[in-house]
Amino acid sequence: MEGKGNTRLFGMLGFAMRAGKVIIGFDLVCRAIAKEGGGRVALVLVSKEASEPTKKRIKSKCNFYKTELSELPLSTEELGRLLGKTYTPAVIGIADVGFAREIKLALGEE
């Protein structure tokens, strides 16, 4: 992945991670969405390599709790490496409105 938009995306994900505003993993993100009606998670990001059942379940959960959902142009391996993890998460949540807005801008969605 190269390009100016990707650099911005990588930077914003890194900043959010260092600020402690990233929730990693399907189960943790689902719990955070359901807690307090989804107010804790501003944006859910799913890897392009996530399985179809995972994408379907997270989309359903986001629709029910009215939480924004975007697909990342990253593999699970790239996402894990970017977040400094040794495992490969398919789903992450961003728990800050400002970071969520900037990530959506970097993805070209706003």
Long-range contacts (C-beta under 8 A, 24 or more apart in sequence): 1-73, 1-74, 1-78, 5-106, 5-107, 5-108, 6-73, 6-106, 8-102, 8-105, 8-106, 9-72, 9-103, 9-106, 9-107, 10-82, 12-99, 12-102, 12-103, 12-106, 13-82, 13-83, 13-103, 14-82, 15-99, 16-94, 16-96, 16-99, 16-103, 17-83, 17-84, 19-96, 19-99, 21-94, 21-95, 21-96, 21-99, 22-83, 22-92, 22-93, 22-94, 22-95, 23-92, 23-93, 23-94, 23-95, 24-83, 24-85, 24-89, 24-92, 25-89, 25-91, 25-92, 26-54, 26-57, 26-58, 26-89, 26-90, 26-91, 28-93, 29-58, 29-91, 29-92, 29-93, 30-57, 30-58, 30-61, 32-93, 32-95, 33-61, 33-62, 33-65, 33-67, 33-93, 34-61, 34-65, 37-65, 38-65, 38-66, 38-67, 40-95, 41-67, 41-93, 41-94, 41-95, 42-67, 42-68, 42-94, 42-95, 42-96, 42-97, 42-99, 42-100, 43-67, 43-68, 43-69, 43-70, 43-93, 43-94, 43-99, 43-100, 43-103, 43-104, 44-68, 44-69, 44-70, 44-91, 44-92, 44-93, 44-94, 45-69, 45-70, 45-71, 45-72, 45-91, 45-92, 45-93, 45-94, 45-103, 46-70, 46-71, 46-72, 46-90, 46-91, 47-71, 47-72, 47-74, 47-75, 47-76, 47-79, 47-89, 47-90, 47-91, 48-72, 48-73, 48-74, 48-75, 49-75, 49-76, 49-90, 50-76, 50-90, 50-91, 51-90, 54-90, 54-91, 58-91, 68-100, 68-104, 70-103, 70-104, 70-107, 70-109, 72-107, 73-107
